[in-house]
Amino acid sequence: MARSTLQVLEILECCMHRGLSVHIAKQQMVLDDSLPSRITATVLGLAAEIERELISLRTTEALAKRKTAGKPLGRPPGKRGRETQIGC
């Protein structure tokens, strides 16, 4: 939904200003203009932000480990596509 906790709150505020409620189907939650909804949105946004930071940290560590081991970084080269013939 957003990249930071602040963006989550801004999106929620924008929705409330327009008279919209945000529904989270998986958890069967409705975020509206109430205080519990704002607290829930803040906690969910913070958890997502922390998870993104952890993913970034793990990726950086794994790439550094592969680099020190002398292994190639990045995607493997793709296979050359076969030429397709169009005809009858």
LOBA-678943 format. One record per residue (C-alpha): residue number from 1; chain; y, z, x. Coordinates in steps of 0.2 Angstrom, whole numbers. Layout:
N
seq	mol	y	z	x
NUM	A	Y	Z	X
...
***
This chain:
88
seq	mol	y	z	x
1	A	0	0	0
2	A	12	4	14
3	A	13	6	33
4	A	20	24	33
5	A	22	39	22
6	A	40	35	20
7	A	36	18	13
8	A	23	25	1
9	A	37	37	-6
10	A	50	22	-7
11	A	37	11	-16
12	A	33	25	-28
13	A	52	29	-31
14	A	55	10	-34
15	A	41	10	-47
16	A	48	25	-56
17	A	65	18	-56
18	A	58	3	-66
19	A	48	14	-77
20	A	31	9	-70
21	A	16	21	-66
22	A	5	17	-51
23	A	-14	18	-55
24	A	-27	21	-42
25	A	-43	15	-50
26	A	-55	21	-37
27	A	-50	39	-39
28	A	-45	37	-57
29	A	-27	44	-53
30	A	-10	40	-60
31	A	5	42	-50
32	A	21	44	-60
33	A	37	54	-58
34	A	30	71	-58
35	A	30	83	-43
36	A	11	83	-42
37	A	11	64	-41
38	A	24	64	-27
39	A	13	77	-17
40	A	-2	67	-20
41	A	6	51	-14
42	A	13	60	2
43	A	-4	67	6
44	A	-13	50	4
45	A	1	41	14
46	A	0	53	28
47	A	-19	52	29
48	A	-18	33	29
49	A	-5	34	43
50	A	-15	46	53
51	A	-30	35	51
52	A	-21	19	57
53	A	-15	29	73
54	A	-33	34	76
55	A	-39	16	74
56	A	-26	10	86
57	A	-30	24	99
58	A	-49	20	98
59	A	-46	2	100
60	A	-35	4	115
61	A	-47	16	124
62	A	-62	4	120
63	A	-52	-11	128
64	A	-47	-1	143
65	A	-66	4	146
66	A	-72	-14	144
67	A	-58	-19	156
68	A	-63	-6	170
69	A	-81	-11	167
70	A	-76	-29	171
71	A	-82	-36	154
72	A	-72	-50	145
73	A	-59	-44	132
74	A	-55	-52	115
75	A	-65	-64	104
76	A	-79	-74	112
77	A	-75	-93	113
78	A	-80	-102	98
79	A	-94	-116	97
80	A	-88	-134	97
81	A	-89	-141	80
82	A	-101	-155	76
83	A	-92	-171	71
84	A	-95	-175	54
85	A	-97	-193	48
86	A	-90	-198	32
87	A	-100	-213	25
88	A	-111	-220	11
***
